[in-house]
Amino acid sequence: MNSKSFKNLYMALAVLFMTANVVYAKPIINSAVKSVVTKYGVAMVTIFIVSFVLYFVLLLYNKIFVTPRIYDCNLNKDSLRTPKNKEDAVLTFITRNRLG
């Protein structure tokens, strides 16, 4: 074994023994773990529900407000015309990216 690999092995063992302090480790408290898992689960379910609500609200908004205005915009995909205002820019973006 060369010096570099011996040094790497020695450092790996030192880190292992320094971090695996089994003698002084306290047992895991089940109520604390259960509390953390419950809070994490509630957060994930909330994110899941909010994501679907946001998706359906934006889908409804797109169908009601955006779709009727897209067809008024006579803009083909290869057009290099620059939008004149913010509303025209939004319609151009939606039309080119087929979001409608």
N, CA, C and O atoms as a GROMACS GRO file, in nm:
protein
  400
    1MET      N    1   0.084  -0.117   0.000
    1MET     CA    2   0.000   0.000   0.000
    1MET      C    3   0.089   0.124   0.000
    1MET      O    4   0.184   0.135   0.077
    2ASN      N    5   0.054   0.216  -0.090
    2ASN     CA    6   0.135   0.337  -0.093
    2ASN      C    7   0.089   0.436   0.013
    2ASN      O    8  -0.013   0.413   0.079
    3SER      N    9   0.160   0.540   0.030
    3SER     CA   10   0.138   0.636   0.137
    3SER      C   11   0.004   0.709   0.122
    3SER      O   12  -0.065   0.734   0.221
    4LYS      N   13  -0.031   0.744  -0.003
    4LYS     CA   14  -0.154   0.821  -0.026
    4LYS      C   15  -0.277   0.737   0.007
    4LYS      O   16  -0.370   0.788   0.071
    5SER      N   17  -0.281   0.612  -0.036
    5SER     CA   18  -0.398   0.528  -0.008
    5SER      C   19  -0.407   0.496   0.141
    5SER      O   20  -0.517   0.486   0.196
    6PHE      N   21  -0.294   0.479   0.208
    6PHE     CA   22  -0.294   0.455   0.352
    6PHE      C   23  -0.348   0.576   0.426
    6PHE      O   24  -0.425   0.564   0.522
    7LYS      N   25  -0.308   0.694   0.381
    7LYS     CA   26  -0.355   0.817   0.443
    7LYS      C   27  -0.506   0.833   0.424
    7LYS      O   28  -0.577   0.872   0.517
    8ASN      N   29  -0.556   0.802   0.303
    8ASN     CA   30  -0.700   0.811   0.276
    8ASN      C   31  -0.778   0.710   0.360
    8ASN      O   32  -0.884   0.743   0.412
    9LEU      N   33  -0.726   0.589   0.375
    9LEU     CA   34  -0.791   0.488   0.458
    9LEU      C   35  -0.793   0.533   0.604
    9LEU      O   36  -0.895   0.519   0.673
   10TYR      N   37  -0.682   0.586   0.651
   10TYR     CA   38  -0.673   0.634   0.788
   10TYR      C   39  -0.774   0.746   0.814
   10TYR      O   40  -0.840   0.748   0.918
   11MET      N   41  -0.786   0.841   0.719
   11MET     CA   42  -0.880   0.952   0.734
   11MET      C   43  -1.024   0.902   0.732
   11MET      O   44  -1.107   0.951   0.808
   12ALA      N   45  -1.055   0.805   0.646
   12ALA     CA   46  -1.190   0.750   0.639
   12ALA      C   47  -1.226   0.681   0.770
   12ALA      O   48  -1.337   0.698   0.820
   13LEU      N   49  -1.134   0.604   0.826
   13LEU     CA   50  -1.159   0.537   0.953
   13LEU      C   51  -1.173   0.638   1.067
   13LEU      O   52  -1.256   0.620   1.156
   14ALA      N   53  -1.092   0.743   1.064
   14ALA     CA   54  -1.101   0.845   1.168
   14ALA      C   55  -1.236   0.915   1.164
   14ALA      O   56  -1.297   0.938   1.269
   15VAL      N   57  -1.282   0.948   1.045
   15VAL     CA   58  -1.413   1.012   1.032
   15VAL      C   59  -1.523   0.917   1.077
   15VAL      O   60  -1.617   0.960   1.144
   16LEU      N   61  -1.513   0.790   1.041
   16LEU     CA   62  -1.612   0.692   1.081
   16LEU      C   63  -1.621   0.680   1.232
   16LEU      O   64  -1.731   0.680   1.288
   17PHE      N   65  -1.509   0.669   1.298
   17PHE     CA   66  -1.510   0.653   1.443
   17PHE      C   67  -1.548   0.782   1.516
   17PHE      O   68  -1.602   0.776   1.626
   18MET      N   69  -1.521   0.896   1.456
   18MET     CA   70  -1.557   1.022   1.521
   18MET      C   71  -1.707   1.049   1.510
   18MET      O   72  -1.766   1.108   1.601
   19THR      N   73  -1.769   1.006   1.400
   19THR     CA   74  -1.910   1.034   1.382
   19THR      C   75  -1.999   0.924   1.436
   19THR      O   76  -2.116   0.950   1.466
   20ALA      N   77  -1.950   0.805   1.450
   20ALA     CA   78  -2.031   0.692   1.500
   20ALA      C   79  -2.007   0.678   1.650
   20ALA      O   80  -1.945   0.582   1.695
   21ASN      N   81  -2.057   0.774   1.724
   21ASN     CA   82  -2.038   0.775   1.868
   21ASN      C   83  -2.151   0.694   1.934
   21ASN      O   84  -2.246   0.751   1.987
   22VAL      N   85  -2.138   0.563   1.930
   22VAL     CA   86  -2.244   0.474   1.975
   22VAL      C   87  -2.256   0.474   2.127
   22VAL      O   88  -2.366   0.458   2.179
   23VAL      N   89  -2.148   0.491   2.197
   23VAL     CA   90  -2.150   0.480   2.342
   23VAL      C   91  -2.234   0.590   2.406
   23VAL      O   92  -2.308   0.565   2.501
   24TYR      N   93  -2.225   0.713   2.352
   24TYR     CA   94  -2.294   0.826   2.412
   24TYR      C   95  -2.426   0.861   2.341
   24TYR      O   96  -2.490   0.960   2.376
   25ALA      N   97  -2.466   0.782   2.244
   25ALA     CA   98  -2.588   0.812   2.170
   25ALA      C   99  -2.710   0.786   2.256
   25ALA      O  100  -2.717   0.686   2.328
   26LYS      N  101  -2.806   0.875   2.246
   26LYS     CA  102  -2.931   0.859   2.320
   26LYS      C  103  -3.032   0.788   2.231
   26LYS      O  104  -3.026   0.800   2.109
   27PRO      N  105  -3.122   0.714   2.290
   27PRO     CA  106  -3.224   0.647   2.208
   27PRO      C  107  -3.317   0.749   2.143
   27PRO      O  108  -3.340   0.857   2.196
   28ILE      N  109  -3.368   0.713   2.027
   28ILE     CA  110  -3.458   0.801   1.955
   28ILE      C  111  -3.593   0.803   2.026
   28ILE      O  112  -3.648   0.698   2.060
   29ILE      N  113  -3.645   0.920   2.048
   29ILE     CA  114  -3.774   0.934   2.114
   29ILE      C  115  -3.882   0.920   2.008
   29ILE      O  116  -3.887   1.000   1.914
   30ASN      N  117  -3.967   0.820   2.022
   30ASN     CA  118  -4.068   0.791   1.921
   30ASN      C  119  -4.168   0.904   1.904
   30ASN      O  120  -4.214   0.929   1.792
   31SER      N  121  -4.204   0.972   2.010
   31SER     CA  122  -4.301   1.080   1.998
   31SER      C  123  -4.245   1.196   1.916
   31SER      O  124  -4.318   1.260   1.840
   32ALA      N  125  -4.115   1.224   1.930
   32ALA     CA  126  -4.052   1.332   1.852
   32ALA      C  127  -4.047   1.295   1.705
   32ALA      O  128  -4.074   1.378   1.618
   33VAL      N  129  -4.012   1.170   1.677
   33VAL     CA  130  -4.006   1.126   1.538
   33VAL      C  131  -4.146   1.127   1.477
   33VAL      O  132  -4.164   1.169   1.362
   34LYS      N  133  -4.245   1.081   1.553
   34LYS     CA  134  -4.383   1.079   1.503
   34LYS      C  135  -4.431   1.221   1.474
   34LYS      O  136  -4.501   1.243   1.376
   35SER      N  137  -4.394   1.316   1.558
   35SER     CA  138  -4.433   1.455   1.538
   35SER      C  139  -4.371   1.512   1.410
   35SER      O  140  -4.438   1.580   1.333
   36VAL      N  141  -4.246   1.483   1.389
   36VAL     CA  142  -4.177   1.534   1.269
   36VAL      C  143  -4.236   1.471   1.143
   36VAL      O  144  -4.260   1.541   1.045
   37VAL      N  145  -4.261   1.341   1.146
   37VAL     CA  146  -4.318   1.273   1.029
   37VAL      C  147  -4.459   1.325   1.001
   37VAL      O  148  -4.496   1.342   0.885
   38THR      N  149  -4.537   1.349   1.105
   38THR     CA  150  -4.671   1.402   1.088
   38THR      C  151  -4.668   1.541   1.026
   38THR      O  152  -4.744   1.570   0.933
   39LYS      N  153  -4.582   1.628   1.075
   39LYS     CA  154  -4.571   1.764   1.020
   39LYS      C  155  -4.525   1.761   0.875
   39LYS      O  156  -4.574   1.838   0.792
   40TYR      N  157  -4.432   1.673   0.844
   40TYR     CA  158  -4.383   1.660   0.706
   40TYR      C  159  -4.496   1.612   0.616
   40TYR      O  160  -4.515   1.663   0.506
   41GLY      N  161  -4.572   1.513   0.662
   41GLY     CA  162  -4.683   1.460   0.584
   41GLY      C  163  -4.790   1.565   0.559
   41GLY      O  164  -4.842   1.575   0.448
   42VAL      N  165  -4.822   1.643   0.661
   42VAL     CA  166  -4.922   1.749   0.645
   42VAL      C  167  -4.872   1.852   0.544
   42VAL      O  168  -4.950   1.900   0.461
   43ALA      N  169  -4.746   1.887   0.551
   43ALA     CA  170  -4.689   1.985   0.457
   43ALA      C  171  -4.695   1.932   0.314
   43ALA      O  172  -4.728   2.007   0.222
   44MET      N  173  -4.662   1.805   0.293
   44MET     CA  174  -4.664   1.748   0.158
   44MET      C  175  -4.806   1.740   0.102
   44MET      O  176  -4.828   1.768  -0.015
   45VAL      N  177  -4.902   1.701   0.186
   45VAL     CA  178  -5.041   1.694   0.141
   45VAL      C  179  -5.093   1.833   0.108
   45VAL      O  180  -5.165   1.850   0.009
   46THR      N  181  -5.057   1.932   0.188
   46THR     CA  182  -5.098   2.070   0.161
   46THR      C  183  -5.040   2.120   0.029
   46THR      O  184  -5.111   2.184  -0.048
   47ILE      N  185  -4.915   2.092   0.004
   47ILE     CA  186  -4.852   2.132  -0.123
   47ILE      C  187  -4.920   2.064  -0.240
   47ILE      O  188  -4.943   2.127  -0.344
   48PHE      N  189  -4.954   1.937  -0.225
   48PHE     CA  190  -5.022   1.862  -0.330
   48PHE      C  191  -5.158   1.923  -0.361
   48PHE      O  192  -5.193   1.943  -0.477
   49ILE      N  193  -5.235   1.954  -0.257
   49ILE     CA  194  -5.369   2.010  -0.276
   49ILE      C  195  -5.362   2.150  -0.338
   49ILE      O  196  -5.436   2.180  -0.431
   50VAL      N  197  -5.272   2.234  -0.288
   50VAL     CA  198  -5.259   2.370  -0.341
   50VAL      C  199  -5.212   2.367  -0.486
   50VAL      O  200  -5.256   2.450  -0.565
   51SER      N  201  -5.126   2.274  -0.521
   51SER     CA  202  -5.080   2.262  -0.659
   51SER      C  203  -5.196   2.230  -0.753
   51SER      O  204  -5.207   2.290  -0.860
   52PHE      N  205  -5.281   2.136  -0.714
   52PHE     CA  206  -5.395   2.102  -0.799
   52PHE      C  207  -5.497   2.216  -0.806
   52PHE      O  208  -5.553   2.241  -0.912
   53VAL      N  209  -5.521   2.284  -0.696
   53VAL     CA  210  -5.613   2.397  -0.698
   53VAL      C  211  -5.560   2.507  -0.790
   53VAL      O  212  -5.635   2.563  -0.870
   54LEU      N  213  -5.432   2.537  -0.779
   54LEU     CA  214  -5.370   2.638  -0.865
   54LEU      C  215  -5.377   2.597  -1.012
   54LEU      O  216  -5.405   2.680  -1.098
   55TYR      N  217  -5.352   2.469  -1.040
   55TYR     CA  218  -5.358   2.420  -1.177
   55TYR      C  219  -5.498   2.439  -1.236
   55TYR      O  220  -5.512   2.488  -1.348
   56PHE      N  221  -5.601   2.402  -1.160
   56PHE     CA  222  -5.737   2.412  -1.212
   56PHE      C  223  -5.784   2.557  -1.222
   56PHE      O  224  -5.859   2.591  -1.313
   57VAL      N  225  -5.742   2.642  -1.131
   57VAL     CA  226  -5.776   2.784  -1.140
   57VAL      C  227  -5.712   2.846  -1.264
   57VAL      O  228  -5.778   2.920  -1.337
   58LEU      N  229  -5.586   2.815  -1.290
   58LEU     CA  230  -5.520   2.869  -1.409
   58LEU      C  231  -5.578   2.810  -1.537
   58LEU      O  232  -5.587   2.879  -1.638
   59LEU      N  233  -5.617   2.683  -1.534
   59LEU     CA  234  -5.681   2.621  -1.650
   59LEU      C  235  -5.814   2.690  -1.680
   59LEU      O  236  -5.844   2.720  -1.796
   60LEU      N  237  -5.892   2.716  -1.576
   60LEU     CA  238  -6.019   2.786  -1.593
   60LEU      C  239  -5.997   2.928  -1.643
   60LEU      O  240  -6.068   2.974  -1.733
   61TYR      N  241  -5.900   2.997  -1.587
   61TYR     CA  242  -5.868   3.133  -1.632
   61TYR      C  243  -5.828   3.134  -1.779
   61TYR      O  244  -5.870   3.222  -1.855
   62ASN      N  245  -5.748   3.037  -1.818
   62ASN     CA  246  -5.703   3.027  -1.956
   62ASN      C  247  -5.821   3.004  -2.050
   62ASN      O  248  -5.827   3.064  -2.157
   63LYS      N  249  -5.914   2.918  -2.013
   63LYS     CA  250  -6.028   2.888  -2.099
   63LYS      C  251  -6.125   3.005  -2.108
   63LYS      O  252  -6.183   3.029  -2.213
   64ILE      N  253  -6.143   3.078  -1.998
   64ILE     CA  254  -6.242   3.186  -1.997
   64ILE      C  255  -6.188   3.316  -2.055
   64ILE      O  256  -6.253   3.379  -2.138
   65PHE      N  257  -6.069   3.357  -2.013
   65PHE     CA  258  -6.021   3.490  -2.048
   65PHE      C  259  -5.919   3.493  -2.161
   65PHE      O  260  -5.918   3.589  -2.239
   66VAL      N  261  -5.836   3.392  -2.174
   66VAL     CA  262  -5.725   3.400  -2.269
   66VAL      C  263  -5.763   3.341  -2.405
   66VAL      O  264  -5.730   3.400  -2.507
   67THR      N  265  -5.829   3.228  -2.408
   67THR     CA  266  -5.858   3.159  -2.534
   67THR      C  267  -5.937   3.243  -2.634
   67THR      O  268  -5.902   3.242  -2.752
   68PRO      N  269  -6.040   3.316  -2.593
   68PRO     CA  270  -6.112   3.397  -2.694
   68PRO      C  271  -6.025   3.505  -2.758
   68PRO      O  272  -6.050   3.542  -2.873
   69ARG      N  273  -5.925   3.556  -2.689
   69ARG     CA  274  -5.841   3.662  -2.745
   69ARG      C  275  -5.728   3.608  -2.831
   69ARG      O  276  -5.672   3.682  -2.911
   70ILE      N  277  -5.694   3.480  -2.815
   70ILE     CA  278  -5.582   3.426  -2.893
   70ILE      C  279  -5.616   3.421  -3.040
   70ILE      O  280  -5.531   3.453  -3.124
   71TYR      N  281  -5.737   3.383  -3.074
   71TYR     CA  282  -5.773   3.367  -3.214
   71TYR      C  283  -5.787   3.500  -3.285
   71TYR      O  284  -5.785   3.505  -3.408
   72ASP      N  285  -5.801   3.610  -3.209
   72ASP     CA  286  -5.805   3.743  -3.270
   72ASP      C  287  -5.666   3.788  -3.314
   72ASP      O  288  -5.652   3.877  -3.397
   73CYS      N  289  -5.566   3.727  -3.257
   73CYS     CA  290  -5.429   3.765  -3.288
   73CYS      C  291  -5.385   3.690  -3.413
   73CYS      O  292  -5.361   3.570  -3.408
   74ASN      N  293  -5.374   3.761  -3.524
   74ASN     CA  294  -5.332   3.700  -3.651
   74ASN      C  295  -5.180   3.699  -3.658
   74ASN      O  296  -5.119   3.785  -3.721
   75LEU      N  297  -5.121   3.602  -3.593
   75LEU     CA  298  -4.976   3.595  -3.583
   75LEU      C  299  -4.934   3.452  -3.609
   75LEU      O  300  -4.973   3.360  -3.538
   76ASN      N  301  -4.854   3.434  -3.713
   76ASN     CA  302  -4.806   3.298  -3.737
   76ASN      C  303  -4.680   3.274  -3.655
   76ASN      O  304  -4.623   3.367  -3.598
   77LYS      N  305  -4.637   3.151  -3.652
   77LYS     CA  306  -4.526   3.112  -3.563
   77LYS      C  307  -4.393   3.175  -3.605
   77LYS      O  308  -4.307   3.199  -3.520
   78ASP      N  309  -4.375   3.200  -3.733
   78ASP     CA  310  -4.247   3.250  -3.783
   78ASP      C  311  -4.242   3.403  -3.792
   78ASP      O  312  -4.146   3.458  -3.847
   79SER      N  313  -4.340   3.471  -3.740
   79SER     CA  314  -4.344   3.616  -3.748
   79SER      C  315  -4.236   3.678  -3.660
   79SER      O  316  -4.211   3.632  -3.548
   80LEU      N  317  -4.174   3.783  -3.710
   80LEU     CA  318  -4.071   3.854  -3.635
   80LEU      C  319  -4.122   3.989  -3.585
   80LEU      O  320  -4.044   4.074  -3.542
   81ARG      N  321  -4.253   4.009  -3.590
   81ARG     CA  322  -4.312   4.134  -3.547
   81ARG      C  323  -4.294   4.153  -3.397
   81ARG      O  324  -4.314   4.059  -3.319
   82THR      N  325  -4.256   4.274  -3.357
   82THR     CA  326  -4.237   4.305  -3.216
   82THR      C  327  -4.370   4.352  -3.157
   82THR      O  328  -4.438   4.435  -3.218
   83PRO      N  329  -4.408   4.300  -3.040
   83PRO     CA  330  -4.534   4.345  -2.978
   83PRO      C  331  -4.529   4.493  -2.943
   83PRO      O  332  -4.424   4.545  -2.906
   84LYS      N  333  -4.643   4.559  -2.955
   84LYS     CA  334  -4.650   4.703  -2.929
   84LYS      C  335  -4.674   4.735  -2.782
   84LYS      O  336  -4.625   4.836  -2.732
   85ASN      N  337  -4.749   4.650  -2.713
   85ASN     CA  338  -4.778   4.676  -2.572
   85ASN      C  339  -4.773   4.544  -2.493
   85ASN      O  340  -4.743   4.438  -2.548
   86LYS      N  341  -4.801   4.555  -2.365
   86LYS     CA  342  -4.790   4.439  -2.277
   86LYS      C  343  -4.893   4.331  -2.311
   86LYS      O  344  -4.861   4.212  -2.310
   87GLU      N  345  -5.014   4.371  -2.341
   87GLU     CA  346  -5.118   4.273  -2.373
   87GLU      C  347  -5.085   4.199  -2.502
   87GLU      O  348  -5.106   4.078  -2.511
   88ASP      N  349  -5.035   4.270  -2.600
   88ASP     CA  350  -4.995   4.207  -2.725
   88ASP      C  351  -4.877   4.112  -2.704
   88ASP      O  352  -4.867   4.008  -2.768
   89ALA      N  353  -4.787   4.149  -2.612
   89ALA     CA  354  -4.673   4.061  -2.582
   89ALA      C  355  -4.719   3.932  -2.516
   89ALA      O  356  -4.668   3.825  -2.548
   90VAL      N  357  -4.816   3.941  -2.424
   90VAL     CA  358  -4.868   3.822  -2.358
   90VAL      C  359  -4.938   3.731  -2.459
   90VAL      O  360  -4.917   3.610  -2.459
   91LEU      N  361  -5.021   3.791  -2.545
   91LEU     CA  362  -5.090   3.711  -2.648
   91LEU      C  363  -4.991   3.647  -2.745
   91LEU      O  364  -5.011   3.533  -2.787
   92THR      N  365  -4.886   3.718  -2.780
   92THR     CA  366  -4.784   3.661  -2.867
   92THR      C  367  -4.715   3.544  -2.801
   92THR      O  368  -4.693   3.441  -2.864
   93PHE      N  369  -4.680   3.558  -2.673
   93PHE     CA  370  -4.616   3.450  -2.600
   93PHE      C  371  -4.705   3.327  -2.592
   93PHE      O  372  -4.660   3.215  -2.616
   94ILE      N  373  -4.832   3.348  -2.558
   94ILE     CA  374  -4.924   3.236  -2.545
   94ILE      C  375  -4.947   3.168  -2.681
   94ILE      O  376  -4.954   3.045  -2.689
   95THR      N  377  -4.958   3.247  -2.786
   95THR     CA  378  -4.981   3.191  -2.918
   95THR      C  379  -4.860   3.112  -2.967
   95THR      O  380  -4.875   3.002  -3.019
   96ARG      N  381  -4.742   3.166  -2.950
   96ARG     CA  382  -4.622   3.097  -2.997
   96ARG      C  383  -4.591   2.971  -2.919
   96ARG      O  384  -4.536   2.876  -2.974
   97ASN      N  385  -4.625   2.970  -2.793
   97ASN     CA  386  -4.596   2.853  -2.711
   97ASN      C  387  -4.714   2.757  -2.700
   97ASN      O  388  -4.710   2.660  -2.625
   98ARG      N  389  -4.817   2.784  -2.776
   98ARG     CA  390  -4.937   2.698  -2.780
   98ARG      C  391  -4.995   2.672  -2.642
   98ARG      O  392  -5.028   2.559  -2.608
   99LEU      N  393  -5.008   2.778  -2.562
   99LEU     CA  394  -5.063   2.765  -2.428
   99LEU      C  395  -5.215   2.776  -2.430
   99LEU      O  396  -5.280   2.753  -2.327
  100GLY      N  397  -5.271   2.811  -2.542
  100GLY     CA  398  -5.416   2.831  -2.548
  100GLY      C  399  -5.488   2.709  -2.596
  100GLY      O  400  -5.610   2.710  -2.606
   0.00000   0.00000   0.00000
